[in-house]
Amino acid sequence: MKKVEYVGLNKELVDSYDKTNHKIWNSTEGQIVEVRKFVRDHYLQEQGYRCAYCRIEKKEGHGMSWDVEHVLSKSLFPLFLFEPLNLVVACKECNTAKDDTNVLVKPKQRLTAYPSDKDSYTIVHPHLDTYSDHFEIIVVGKRRSYRMLNKHKARTTYLVCNLSRFDYQYAEWDDFDAEIVSQFSDFLDHCPKDATPDEVKRMLGHLRFVQKADFT
């Protein structure tokens, strides 16, 4: 994922930042408004309008659907308020759940430079990690399920960003596999009656349940 690069008036504001007063980020007037929009628009394009953490897709481009997310919380680490590697876009639900959680492996360490080693983080870092190394996302109909591929970063990301909300949302489903069978059955019902077995097999090959989750 390509990092954001500041130019013009945006760069002037970033360069003049005192590395302390993170509250300027939420100002509703002045050049910071343009900086936020610039960052949001950049990462929406880079992320394909998908959340950095749950990978859900929303085609809206405005701030009512998306938050500019600081991987290292701006309140805990104001030094990195404008650090490109610290910025992504996240859906409201993931961003609210993550809030000001300290996601460093060594949370009390004093930092003078942004940690660029993925092993410094307890969660899947949107810039530094490959998402598919940690999660497999299965989408059936309107239901999403997250299969954690490890007990470390995947599990922590699942908890910190409350990805279990997708499981709760569809808790009334008795059997996830049954819905897959139902979709196959529905697909076959709509196949041409004169389709040969090879043609049916080829058409079934176009059904996809595992979502491509990586940005690149």
JOTA-V376429 format. One record per helix or strand of 3 or more residues. SS is the DSSP state (A for helix, B for strand). FROM is the first residue (numbers start at 0). LEN is the number of residues. If there is no record, write none. Layout:
BEGIN
{{SS,FROM,LEN} {SS,FROM,LEN}}
END
This chain:
BEGIN
{{A,7,9} {A,21,5} {A,30,16} {B,65,5} {A,77,3} {A,83,3} {B,86,5} {A,91,7} {A,117,3} {A,130,3} {B,134,6} {B,142,6} {A,152,8} {A,164,5} {A,175,14} {A,196,8}}
END
